[in-house]
């Protein structure tokens, strides 16, 4: 009754947000170390936003109805092993 279908676009956005926010902690900590957040807040946030949109764009290009789940399974497994 309360369960709704998740669309392919929502799934792409959720997985991309997860990858950018949680699987790139080292990248963003090194970025903040080089460019201090106090002085370069706009630059650091723009890097995160561009990285998010680029990830969404790539997943959108590679994902079809039949390939979205295998691609996300492989990407999430590799990213968890890399962390």
RATA-V43021 format. One record per run of one state. SS is the DSSP state (a for helix, b for strand, c for the rest). FROM is the first residue (numbers start at 1). TO is the last residue. Records with the same first field share a line. If there is no record, write none. Layout:
# RATA-V43021
SS=FROM-TO, FROM-TO
This chain:
# RATA-V43021
c=1-7, 23-24, 35-40, 63-67, 83-83
a=8-22, 25-34, 41-62, 68-82
